[in-house]
Amino acid sequence: MDNSQHHVAVLGASPKPARYANQCIRLLKQHGYRITPVHPRFEDIEDLPVTHGVDAIADPVDTLTLYVGPQLLEPQAEAIVRLRPGRVIFNPGTETPVVQQQLDAAGIEWFEACTLVMLRTNQF
């Protein structure tokens, strides 16, 4: 299966190998996905150029996977809706009804799931 056309943005990307967001990026790379790490301060993570905000993502996003808590996520809700990703994955600890309701209103599909588990069980 060719995953190279599936664009995944990782909001809350981290250069720290112990972080789930970093593990997610490495696993997505192993599976051949096109990845955009998103973090306001880093320039590259896992040899990928980092985009500094959701508003700065240039290409259409098939999957937006979230690794930031509600307090950081909620102020970005409008930018996420404008991005119009094909789907949004709320990883454990990122769930927020505020953002989920805005996604519902915009007709954007979302899940509460673990991207790592989804990738490892071929459910991504």
C-alpha positions as CSV (number, residue, x, y, z in Angstrom):
1,M,0.0,0.0,0.0
2,D,1.3,3.5,-0.9
3,N,0.8,5.9,1.9
4,S,3.0,8.6,0.5
5,Q,0.0,10.6,-0.8
6,H,-1.7,10.6,2.6
7,H,-0.7,13.9,4.4
8,V,-0.6,13.8,8.2
9,A,-0.1,16.9,10.3
10,V,1.1,16.2,13.9
11,L,0.0,19.1,16.1
12,G,2.2,19.2,19.2
13,A,5.2,17.5,17.5
14,S,8.2,16.9,19.8
15,P,11.9,16.2,19.2
16,K,12.0,14.2,22.4
17,P,12.0,10.4,21.6
18,A,10.1,9.5,24.8
19,R,7.1,11.7,23.8
20,Y,4.2,10.0,22.1
21,A,4.1,12.7,19.5
22,N,7.7,11.9,18.5
23,Q,6.9,8.1,18.5
24,C,3.9,8.9,16.2
25,I,6.1,10.8,13.7
26,R,8.6,7.9,13.6
27,L,5.9,5.3,13.1
28,L,4.2,7.4,10.4
29,K,7.6,7.6,8.7
30,Q,8.0,3.8,8.9
31,H,4.6,3.5,7.2
32,G,5.5,5.9,4.5
33,Y,3.1,8.7,5.2
34,R,3.8,12.4,4.2
35,I,4.2,14.2,7.5
36,T,4.1,17.8,8.7
37,P,5.2,18.3,12.3
38,V,3.6,21.4,13.8
39,H,5.2,23.2,16.7
40,P,5.8,26.9,17.3
41,R,9.5,26.7,18.3
42,F,11.4,23.9,16.5
43,E,12.9,24.0,13.0
44,D,13.0,20.3,12.4
45,I,11.9,17.1,14.1
46,E,13.1,13.6,12.9
47,D,14.7,15.2,9.9
48,L,11.4,16.8,8.8
49,P,10.8,20.6,8.5
50,V,8.5,21.9,11.2
51,T,5.6,24.2,10.4
52,H,5.1,26.7,13.2
53,G,1.3,26.8,13.3
54,V,-1.8,25.2,11.8
55,D,-2.5,28.3,9.8
56,A,0.9,27.9,8.1
57,I,0.2,24.4,6.7
58,A,0.2,24.9,2.9
59,D,-1.1,21.6,1.6
60,P,-4.4,19.9,2.2
61,V,-4.3,17.6,5.2
62,D,-5.9,14.2,5.2
63,T,-5.4,13.5,8.9
64,L,-4.6,16.0,11.7
65,T,-3.5,14.1,14.9
66,L,-3.4,16.1,18.1
67,Y,-0.8,16.0,20.9
68,V,-1.6,19.2,22.8
69,G,-4.0,19.5,25.7
70,P,-7.3,21.4,25.6
71,Q,-5.8,24.6,27.0
72,L,-3.5,24.9,24.0
73,L,-5.9,23.3,21.6
74,E,-9.0,25.4,22.1
75,P,-7.4,28.7,21.0
76,Q,-6.5,27.0,17.7
77,A,-10.0,25.6,17.0
78,E,-10.9,28.2,14.3
79,A,-7.5,27.6,12.5
80,I,-8.2,23.8,12.6
81,V,-11.6,24.3,11.1
82,R,-10.1,26.6,8.4
83,L,-7.6,23.9,7.6
84,R,-10.4,21.5,6.9
85,P,-8.6,18.2,7.5
86,G,-10.2,15.0,6.3
87,R,-10.3,13.9,9.9
88,V,-9.0,14.8,13.3
89,I,-7.7,12.3,15.9
90,F,-7.9,13.4,19.5
91,N,-5.2,11.3,21.2
92,P,-5.7,10.6,24.9
93,G,-5.5,13.8,27.0
94,T,-6.4,16.1,24.1
95,E,-10.2,15.7,24.1
96,T,-12.2,18.9,24.3
97,P,-15.9,19.3,23.6
98,V,-15.2,22.9,22.6
99,V,-13.2,21.9,19.6
100,Q,-15.2,18.8,18.9
101,Q,-18.4,20.8,18.7
102,Q,-16.8,23.2,16.2
103,L,-15.6,20.3,14.1
104,D,-19.1,18.8,14.2
105,A,-20.6,22.2,13.1
106,A,-18.1,22.3,10.2
107,G,-18.8,18.7,9.1
108,I,-15.2,17.5,9.9
109,E,-14.9,13.9,11.1
110,W,-13.1,13.3,14.4
111,F,-12.2,10.4,16.6
112,E,-11.0,10.0,20.2
113,A,-8.3,7.4,19.6
114,C,-4.6,6.7,19.8
115,T,-2.7,7.2,16.6
116,L,0.0,4.8,17.7
117,V,-2.5,2.0,18.4
118,M,-4.3,2.8,15.1
119,L,-1.0,2.5,13.1
120,R,0.1,-0.7,14.9
121,T,-3.2,-2.4,14.3
122,N,-3.7,-1.3,10.7
123,Q,-6.7,0.8,11.6
124,F,-5.2,4.2,10.6
